[in-house]
Amino acid sequence: METGFVVDAWRYAFDESRHGYPEWVVSGVLSFVLHELFYFGAYLPFLIADQCASLRTYKLQAGEWNTWPRQWVCLRGLLFNHFFIQMPLILFSHPVFAWCGISTSWQTLPSWSTVGWQIIVFFLIEDFYFYWIHRLLHWGPLYKYIHKVHHLHAAPFGIAAEYAHPVETMFLGIGTVIGPFLFATHLFTVWAWLFARLLQTVEVHSGYDFPWSLNNWLPGWGGAEFHDYHHMSFQGNYASTFRWWDRVFGTDTKYLMWRLKQSQKGAKLDKD
């Protein structure tokens, strides 16, 4: 890695002789802090969009506004999950990372190309895992007692992405770490993956489909338009990132029929 400031910052962060904190503390605390910064930072553009009439025209479920009471209910649940479920898991993840051979040394920082291809692989692994666990969570008892919590928000907004039952948080979280456990060799790659994954999950729950949204120019990418239907109808479109598993296993049929009806309705209005 040739980016000097990244190397310098990394050397300082993991130099115990400079600040006195052991490696496992730095790794755990920074991982949690970065998670919070990435997650809530990714939501800010959509929060701003809620206040701009010109951007609200791109809202997928028109008339379903992200009111402050709704967001407060969501935030309370999030803070519980983040501090009492995710933070302990993250703080004690360092021994597992070390066991998997994930380094924190500045001397072994990976190249940007390595980070790039590994993140793509992580997305592919997580998407396949998420599809099946998510589909299982829509089975009767599991939906009623666990997944229904996440579906409180039928018209989702960004920070609703991680609003879920603690059991769901843990099981879906496994999909996020499988890729790094198998392929990552450095903590920097894990943090880069965390950044990419949080951007993606906040965006698909944003409730907005902008012309510049990734799904409008990258074939196969799900995006908010794909996942918003799942929250609106409580069925189908189970994958987290891509569209192909739902297509392969036929769980996007009702979504495709709905899109066809929407396009026909739009064509009729244009004709009138």
N, C-alpha and C positions, 0 to 999 in steps of 0.2 A: 504494500500500500504506500503510495507516494505522497499522499496528502499530509503535509507536515503538521498542521494543527491537530489533526486526528491522532497522529502518533504521539505528539507532545502531551495532549490532554489525557490520552490513555496511560502514558508513562506516569503522569502525576497521580491520576486516580488510583492506580494499583501499586503505588510506591509507598509501602507501609512506613518506611523510614521518614517520610515527609509529614504524614498526618497521623500516624499511629493506629490506624484502623486496619484490622486484618482483612485479607482478601475476601473471605466469605461475607463479611459485613458490607464491604463496598459493592460486591456483586449483587447481593440481595437487595440492599437499600436502593441502589441506583436502578436496578431492574424495576422495582415497584414505582419509584418516582418517575422514571421514563414512561412506564405504562400509563400513569395518570396524566402526564403532560401530553403524550401522544393521543390518548383517548379523548380528553376534553378539548384539546387543541384542534383535533380533527372535526369536532362538532361546531366550533366557532363560526366557520363560513355559513353553515346551514342555519345557525341561530340568527346571524345577520340577515340571511335571506328571508327569514320569517318577518323581518321588520321592513322589507323593501317590496313595495307593490309590484314593481316591474319583474322581480325575481319570483314572487309568489305565483305568477302565472304558470310557472313550471312545476307547481305542486301536483303530485299524482292524484291525490284524493281531495279535490277542490271542496272547500267548505269545512274540512276537518282540520281545524287550526291547532297548533301546538300551544295550548294555553299554559299559563304559569302554574295553575293548580295541577295539571297533568304532569308537567315537568318536575314539580316538587315531589309528587308521589314517586315518580321514577327515580329521582335523585336520592331520596331516602333509602330505597331498596338497593340502589347501586352502591352507596357508601357502606351499607352493611356488608354486601357481598365483597366489595373491594378490600375492606379493612379486616374482616373476620374470616373470609374464605380465601381470597386471592393473595393477600399480603403474607399470611403464614406460609402458604405453598411456595410463593416466590422467594421469601427470605431463606427457606431451607432447601432451595433448589440447587445451591452451589455444590454440595457433595455429590448430587446426582450428575450434574454437569461434569464435574471432575472425573467421576467414574466412567462417564461416556467419552472421556478424552477431549473435552471442550476446554481449550486453553484461555487464559486471560493475559498472557504475556504480550507485551508490545512488539517483541521480536518476531512473533508468529502471526501478526495481523494479516488477514487474507487480502488478496487483490480484489478490486472492485468487480472484476469479471467472475471471480469465484463466488462472491456474495450474490451477484446477479443470478447465476444459474441455480444456486442453491435455493434462493427464494422462490424461483419458478417451480422447482421440485417440491418445495414445502407447500406451495399453493395446491399443487396437484394431489399430494397426499392428504392434506387437510380436507380438501373438497370431497374426495371419495369417502373418507371416514365420516365427515359431517353428514353427507347424504344419507347414509344408512342409520346413523344414530338419530338424526332428526326425524327420519321416517318412522323409526321405532318409537320415538317419543309421541307420535301421533296415534299410537295404539291406545285404545280405551283407558285403562287404569293409569298408564304412564302420562297420558295427556291430562286426565282429570286431576291427578295429584301433583304433577311436576310441571309439564310443559305449558299448562294453561296460564301459569304466572306470566310467562313471556308474552302470551297472546292477549294480555290485558290491553295492549296497545294495538288495536286493529288498524289504526292509521299511525304507523310508527314514526318516530323522529330519531335523529342520530344517536343520542345517548341511551335510547331504549335497546340498543344492540346487546348490551350485557345485563339487561334487566331480566333476571331469570331465577328460578329456584336454585338453591345451593347445590343440589344433586346434579341438576343440568349443567351448572357452571363447571363442576368438576369433570363430568363425563365429556362434555364438548371441549373442555380445555385440553384433554388428552390428545385430541386431534391436532391441536396447535403445536404440541411439543414432540410428536412422533418424528416429524421430519428432522428437526434439529438433533434429536437423540441419535438418529441413524446416520446423518450426513455432516452436521456442523462440526467444525474443528476449532472454532473460536467464538467467544462470547459476543464479539462485535457482530458476527453474522446473526446470532440469536436476537440481538437488539434491533438490527436492521429488519429482520423478519417481523418482529413485534410491531415495528413502525408500519410496515406495509400491510400487515394483517389488520391492525386497528383502523387504519385509513379505509381499508376495504369494507370492514363490517359496519363502521359508522356511516359510510356512504350508502350502503345497500339498505340501511334502515332510515335514511334521511327523509324519505318521502318526496324527494325531488328528482326529476329527470331533466337535466339541462342538455342543451345541444352539444356541449363539450364533455358530457359524461362518457366514461370509458366504454359503456355498452353500446354507444351510438357509433363507434368507429373501430371497435375491436371485436371481431366475430367470436361468438361463443361465450363472451363475458356476460354475466347475469345482470349485475347492477341493480339499482333501486327499483327500476320498472319491473323487473322479474320478481324480486323478492317482495315488493309491496303487494303484489297480487296474492301471495301466500298469506300475508297478514290480513288482507281484506276478506279472503274467502276461507281461510283456515284449512287449506288443502293444497296439495301439489307443490311444485317448485321447491323441492326439499334441499337442493344443493346450496352451498354457501357462496360459491364464487362463479362457477361456470354453469352452462346450460345443458351440457351434453348428457350427464347422467340421468336427468329427468327425461330427456328425449329418448335415450336408450331404453329406459325402463318404463316408459309410457306414463310418467307422472306429471307431464305438462299438458296432457290432452285438454283438460278443462280450461287451462290458461290460454291455449291456442284458440279454442272455440270462443272464449271471451274476447280475445284480441280481434278475431274476425268480426264479431258482432259490433265491436267498438269502431272498427274501420268502416263497416257498412253503414253504421249510424252517422259517422262523420261525412261519408260520401253523400248520403241522403240530405244532410243539412246543407252541404255545399251546393247540391243540385237545386234545393228549394231557394 
